[in-house]
Amino acid sequence: MGQKKPEGPTFEAAIGRLEALVRELETADLPLDRALALFQEGIELSRGCAAMLDEAERRIERLAQGEAGTRLEPLEIKEEGA
């Protein structure tokens, strides 16, 4: 059984489009309606990326548990200078 094809852009494509939206919003002298439309598109892309990351995290947890039933420990990220 194959994986179902995801709807919408890939994660990488969505991030690329978000970067382009930010550049346009930061550099362009846009009419309010255009700026709002770009902002709305960015919010929708951001939510889609968050959902893809959540799904990836769930898949990693399932794979890591495997047959042994081991549980992953959360990764602690220490900030520089801390």
Secondary structure in CASP SS format (residue, H / E / C, confidence):
PFRMAT SS
TARGET T0000
AUTHOR 0000-0000-0000
METHOD secondary structure of the structure
MODEL  1
M C 1.00
G C 1.00
Q C 1.00
K C 1.00
K C 1.00
P C 1.00
E C 1.00
G C 1.00
P C 1.00
T C 1.00
F H 1.00
E H 1.00
A H 1.00
A H 1.00
I H 1.00
G H 1.00
R H 1.00
L H 1.00
E H 1.00
A H 1.00
L H 1.00
V H 1.00
R H 1.00
E H 1.00
L H 1.00
E H 1.00
T H 1.00
A C 1.00
D C 1.00
L C 1.00
P C 1.00
L H 1.00
D H 1.00
R H 1.00
A H 1.00
L H 1.00
A H 1.00
L H 1.00
F H 1.00
Q H 1.00
E H 1.00
G H 1.00
I H 1.00
E H 1.00
L H 1.00
S H 1.00
R H 1.00
G H 1.00
C H 1.00
A H 1.00
A H 1.00
M H 1.00
L H 1.00
D H 1.00
E H 1.00
A H 1.00
E H 1.00
R H 1.00
R H 1.00
I H 1.00
E H 1.00
R H 1.00
L H 1.00
A H 1.00
Q H 1.00
G C 1.00
E C 1.00
A C 1.00
G C 1.00
T C 1.00
R C 1.00
L C 1.00
E C 1.00
P C 1.00
L C 1.00
E C 1.00
I C 1.00
K C 1.00
E C 1.00
E C 1.00
G C 1.00
A C 1.00
END
